Amino acid sequence: MRKVADDRVRAAGPDDSIDGVLPRHVATPSTTDETAELLRVAAHHGLHVVASGAGTKQRWGNPPSSLDLVVQTTAMTGVVEHAAGDLITVVRAGTALADLQGVLAEAEQQLALDSSFPSATVGGIVATDTSGPRRVLYGTVRDLLIGITFVRADGVVAKAGGKVVKNVAGYDFGKLLTGSYGTLGVITEVALRLHPLPRERRVVTLTVADGDRAAVSARRVLASQVVPTAVEADQPADGPVTVAVLLEGVAAGVEARTAATVELLGSNSVVGDAPGWFG
């Protein structure tokens, strides 16, 4: 296996366990071709393989029943292409979301996904289908993913989609792999739809006594014309419920929509910063 990826394969240590299961080897391929060759060798020898990004959500799925090799994508990093005029980017799967957002911000653009884990990789976010609260306006990972490159368990490289939003060629493997937790293949590269960074953002919060009242307030906002970016609710174990509404856009529009949201939620609502729990 070392012949395939040179110095990118090592013996596993205690910190490499996947949900308590210790692998024999860890590989960090830097390209799609290296990943393909690794998986071909693993398939030939009947090895049990788990794909991993930064490992921030590794405990979310079922633990492996057996594990020989962990394929980490963290060496496959960087933006392959950023077509700012078309609001499209192609990025390697091991790229941290925070790093991608930093690159896109230089063009006043964003990938409209949220993650509670600063080091979470783009590939891991796609594999676990974590979209965050802004899905209300921008949609989920499935809506923003327009192309994907992945390696099957037998080492065959497959591609689907492309670099245009309206692409109907072939079976939509992107949607199939989104949320598959790495069980259908190792994602190595994705093409994503972008959005402009908002010029202004406001958060309107309302604290109510119970979940029923919070649900009524949230539904009132969602059914209105204020077009919220996100609507979240938080309830401590022994406390009231706080509803938070995020509004984004140009300054004049956000100001008017904020006023309309305050009117919907009532005089007890507050305009301010997002709560610490938001997102």
C-alpha positions as a printed NumPy array, in Angstrom:
array([[  0.   ,   0.   ,   0.   ],
       [  2.924,   2.346,   0.632],
       [  3.93 ,   1.914,  -3.017],
       [  0.618,   3.469,  -3.991],
       [  0.7  ,   6.622,  -1.85 ],
       [  4.395,   6.775,  -0.91 ],
       [  4.685,   8.368,   2.534],
       [  0.947,   8.993,   2.835],
       [  0.188,   5.65 ,   4.467],
       [  1.094,   5.012,   8.092],
       [  0.274,   2.65 ,  10.902],
       [ -2.749,   3.763,  12.9  ],
       [ -2.432,   5.084,  16.435],
       [ -4.893,   5.402,  19.33 ],
       [ -6.123,   8.797,  18.068],
       [ -7.177,   7.282,  14.739],
       [-10.003,   5.151,  16.088],
       [-13.405,   5.536,  14.467],
       [-16.094,   5.5  ,  17.141],
       [-13.936,   3.225,  19.286],
       [-12.797,   0.93 ,  16.445],
       [ -9.05 ,   1.096,  15.749],
       [ -7.903,   0.704,  12.116],
       [ -4.656,  -0.929,  11.024],
       [ -3.607,   1.819,   8.621],
       [ -4.365,   5.472,   7.853],
       [ -3.898,   6.928,   4.366],
       [ -3.977,  10.603,   3.36 ],
       [ -4.025,  10.682,  -0.456],
       [ -3.533,  14.081,  -2.076],
       [ -5.316,  13.447,  -5.379],
       [ -8.296,  11.609,  -6.816],
       [ -5.947,   9.239,  -8.647],
       [ -4.104,   8.332,  -5.434],
       [ -7.438,   7.704,  -3.722],
       [ -8.518,   5.465,  -6.586],
       [ -5.32 ,   3.408,  -6.459],
       [ -5.586,   3.032,  -2.686],
       [ -9.149,   1.762,  -2.922],
       [ -8.222,  -0.623,  -5.739],
       [ -5.521,  -2.145,  -3.54 ],
       [ -7.876,  -2.236,  -0.54 ],
       [-10.583,  -3.966,  -2.583],
       [ -8.088,  -6.49 ,  -3.943],
       [ -7.036,  -7.459,  -0.415],
       [-10.562,  -7.346,   0.997],
       [ -9.831,  -4.505,   3.419],
       [-12.582,  -2.717,   5.316],
       [-12.351,   1.017,   4.601],
       [-13.83 ,   4.148,   6.199],
       [-13.574,   7.627,   4.646],
       [-12.887,  10.581,   6.923],
       [-12.468,  14.33 ,   6.617],
       [-11.557,  16.349,   9.688],
       [-13.389,  13.804,  11.84 ],
       [-15.743,  16.395,  13.356],
       [-18.834,  14.233,  12.806],
       [-17.247,  10.793,  12.789],
       [-19.513,   9.548,  15.586],
       [-22.726,  10.488,  13.81 ],
       [-23.049,   7.263,  11.838],
       [-23.001,   3.667,  12.988],
       [-19.584,   2.426,  14.151],
       [-17.821,   0.122,  11.683],
       [-18.062,  -3.592,  12.433],
       [-14.506,  -4.042,  11.184],
       [-11.851,  -1.574,  10.095],
       [ -8.53 ,  -1.968,   8.29 ],
       [ -7.965,   1.37 ,   6.568],
       [ -9.052,   4.959,   7.145],
       [ -8.811,   7.184,   4.053],
       [ -8.493,  10.797,   5.186],
       [ -9.237,  13.519,   2.651],
       [ -7.471,  16.319,   4.515],
       [ -4.532,  16.358,   2.062],
       [ -6.882,  17.075,  -0.852],
       [ -7.318,  20.798,  -0.314],
       [ -7.719,  23.983,  -2.276],
       [-10.038,  25.714,  -4.699],
       [ -9.709,  24.221,  -8.176],
       [-11.806,  26.907,  -9.83 ],
       [-13.82 ,  29.939,  -8.782],
       [-15.981,  31.351, -11.565],
       [-17.116,  34.466,  -9.702],
       [-19.185,  35.732, -12.627],
       [-21.153,  32.499, -12.724],
       [-21.352,  32.117,  -8.918],
       [-19.734,  28.664,  -9.134],
       [-16.752,  27.084,  -7.4  ],
       [-14.998,  23.733,  -7.727],
       [-13.197,  22.698,  -4.55 ],
       [-11.325,  19.658,  -3.289],
       [-13.128,  17.656,  -0.623],
       [-10.576,  18.081,   2.166],
       [-10.789,  21.87 ,   2.124],
       [-12.038,  23.336,   5.392],
       [-15.289,  25.264,   4.996],
       [-13.771,  28.218,   6.851],
       [-10.866,  28.358,   4.369],
       [-13.223,  28.201,   1.395],
       [-15.359,  31.006,   2.804],
       [-12.242,  33.138,   3.205],
       [-11.352,  32.714,  -0.468],
       [-14.897,  33.404,  -1.636],
       [-15.213,  36.492,   0.59 ],
       [-12.49 ,  38.187,  -1.458],
       [-15.036,  38.25 ,  -4.306],
       [-17.869,  39.171,  -1.894],
       [-19.381,  35.723,  -2.296],
       [-20.206,  32.814,   0.004],
       [-21.164,  29.178,   0.149],
       [-24.454,  29.502,   2.033],
       [-23.867,  26.612,   4.444],
       [-23.269,  26.727,   8.186],
       [-21.184,  24.451,  10.353],
       [-20.753,  24.334,  14.114],
       [-17.301,  22.841,  13.549],
       [-14.636,  25.343,  12.357],
       [-12.431,  22.62 ,  10.864],
       [-15.231,  20.751,   9.07 ],
       [-14.32 ,  19.871,   5.489],
       [-16.457,  20.524,   2.446],
       [-16.508,  16.823,   1.581],
       [-17.55 ,  15.908,   5.107],
       [-20.351,  18.456,   5.026],
       [-21.647,  16.946,   1.788],
       [-21.258,  13.373,   3.1  ],
       [-23.235,  14.163,   6.252],
       [-25.679,  16.611,   4.607],
       [-25.216,  19.323,   7.231],
       [-26.737,  22.526,   5.916],
       [-27.412,  24.745,   8.922],
       [-30.234,  27.192,   9.657],
       [-29.839,  29.293,   6.514],
       [-31.381,  26.481,   4.488],
       [-34.681,  28.362,   4.883],
       [-33.541,  30.844,   2.225],
       [-30.677,  29.189,   0.359],
       [-31.641,  25.524,   0.464],
       [-29.699,  22.489,   1.632],
       [-26.441,  20.888,   0.524],
       [-28.404,  18.994,  -2.14 ],
       [-29.621,  22.283,  -3.592],
       [-26.141,  23.875,  -3.707],
       [-24.237,  20.843,  -5.017],
       [-24.122,  20.821,  -8.825],
       [-21.215,  18.462,  -9.525],
       [-19.249,  15.739,  -7.76 ],
       [-16.199,  13.52 ,  -8.255],
       [-15.91 ,  10.41 ,  -6.124],
       [-14.112,   7.081,  -5.992],
       [-16.082,   3.86 ,  -5.681],
       [-15.087,   1.053,  -3.336],
       [-13.481,  -0.814,  -6.251],
       [-11.267,   2.162,  -7.102],
       [-13.226,   3.383, -10.11 ],
       [-13.45 ,   7.18 , -10.408],
       [-16.937,   8.474, -11.174],
       [-18.226,  11.957, -11.928],
       [-21.688,  13.473, -12.078],
       [-23.142,  16.893, -12.75 ],
       [-20.952,  19.726, -13.93 ],
       [-20.226,  23.416, -13.513],
       [-23.581,  24.825, -14.535],
       [-26.655,  25.069, -12.335],
       [-29.076,  23.614, -14.899],
       [-27.315,  20.358, -15.694],
       [-29.539,  17.368, -16.422],
       [-26.981,  15.042, -17.978],
       [-26.86 ,  11.589, -16.416],
       [-27.922,  10.161, -13.096],
       [-27.72 ,  12.617, -10.2  ],
       [-25.059,  10.904,  -8.1  ],
       [-24.522,  14.149,  -6.191],
       [-27.883,  13.876,  -4.49 ],
       [-27.303,  10.177,  -3.867],
       [-23.955,  10.727,  -2.143],
       [-25.183,  13.7  ,  -0.114],
       [-25.895,  12.342,   3.351],
       [-24.476,   8.891,   2.548],
       [-21.814,   9.173,   5.288],
       [-19.104,   7.893,   2.963],
       [-20.754,   4.504,   2.526],
       [-21.121,   4.804,  -1.262],
       [-17.692,   6.175,  -2.113],
       [-14.97 ,   8.655,  -1.182],
       [-15.838,  12.19 ,  -2.289],
       [-12.746,  13.939,  -3.672],
       [-14.071,  17.068,  -5.408],
       [-17.33 ,  19.016,  -5.616],
       [-18.797,  21.839,  -7.669],
       [-21.019,  24.21 ,  -5.721],
       [-23.422,  27.055,  -6.366],
       [-22.563,  30.312,  -4.588],
       [-24.424,  33.423,  -3.415],
       [-23.367,  37.035,  -2.901],
       [-22.445,  38.08 ,   0.611],
       [-25.316,  40.079,   2.129],
       [-24.705,  43.792,   2.633],
       [-26.728,  43.894,   5.843],
       [-27.989,  41.417,   8.425],
       [-30.329,  41.793,  11.38 ],
       [-31.625,  39.362,  13.982],
       [-35.028,  39.721,  15.634],
       [-35.619,  37.637,  18.774],
       [-38.703,  36.931,  20.831],
       [-38.851,  35.028,  24.122],
       [-42.095,  33.215,  24.93 ],
       [-43.265,  30.89 ,  27.677],
       [-43.508,  27.575,  25.826],
       [-42.953,  25.651,  22.626],
       [-46.499,  26.053,  21.338],
       [-46.251,  29.84 ,  21.366],
       [-42.803,  29.665,  19.79 ],
       [-44.158,  27.465,  16.992],
       [-46.981,  29.926,  16.327],
       [-44.503,  32.815,  16.12 ],
       [-42.134,  30.915,  13.824],
       [-44.939,  29.851,  11.484],
       [-46.217,  33.417,  11.351],
       [-42.818,  34.623,  10.106],
       [-42.357,  31.762,   7.648],
       [-45.802,  32.36 ,   6.142],
       [-45.185,  36.093,   5.701],
       [-43.45 ,  38.104,   2.969],
       [-40.381,  39.043,   5.039],
       [-38.284,  36.243,   3.454],
       [-36.162,  35.248,   6.458],
       [-32.75 ,  33.702,   5.914],
       [-33.21 ,  31.514,   8.986],
       [-35.679,  30.918,  11.812],
       [-34.33 ,  29.146,  14.894],
       [-35.707,  28.343,  18.352],
       [-33.876,  27.541,  21.576],
       [-35.295,  26.202,  24.829],
       [-33.205,  25.414,  27.914],
       [-34.318,  22.424,  29.954],
       [-36.011,  24.584,  32.558],
       [-36.607,  27.866,  30.794],
       [-38.673,  29.773,  28.213],
       [-38.278,  29.488,  24.431],
       [-36.448,  32.074,  22.334],
       [-37.243,  32.43 ,  18.636],
       [-34.601,  34.118,  16.46 ],
       [-35.192,  35.372,  12.917],
       [-32.238,  36.198,  10.665],
       [-32.79 ,  38.739,   7.889],
       [-30.174,  39.459,   5.206],
       [-29.885,  41.556,   2.061],
       [-29.376,  45.171,   1.058],
       [-29.63 ,  47.764,   3.823],
       [-32.926,  49.365,   2.813],
       [-34.651,  46.044,   2.266],
       [-33.407,  44.569,   5.525],
       [-34.581,  47.61 ,   7.458],
       [-38.099,  47.333,   6.051],
       [-38.257,  43.566,   6.589],
       [-36.975,  43.965,  10.145],
       [-39.779,  46.386,  10.914],
       [-42.289,  43.967,   9.402],
       [-40.876,  41.095,  11.483],
       [-41.141,  43.126,  14.685],
       [-44.753,  43.844,  13.819],
       [-45.401,  40.134,  13.265],
       [-43.745,  39.042,  16.512],
       [-45.096,  41.849,  18.668],
       [-43.748,  44.626,  20.86 ],
       [-41.746,  42.235,  23.053],
       [-39.446,  41.294,  20.187],
       [-35.907,  42.681,  20.169],
       [-33.602,  43.663,  17.297],
       [-29.94 ,  42.938,  17.985],
       [-27.077,  40.486,  17.525],
       [-27.563,  36.771,  17.023],
       [-27.712,  34.804,  20.294],
       [-24.734,  32.655,  21.172],
       [-26.699,  29.483,  20.419],
       [-27.854,  30.624,  16.993],
       [-26.625,  28.511,  14.085]])
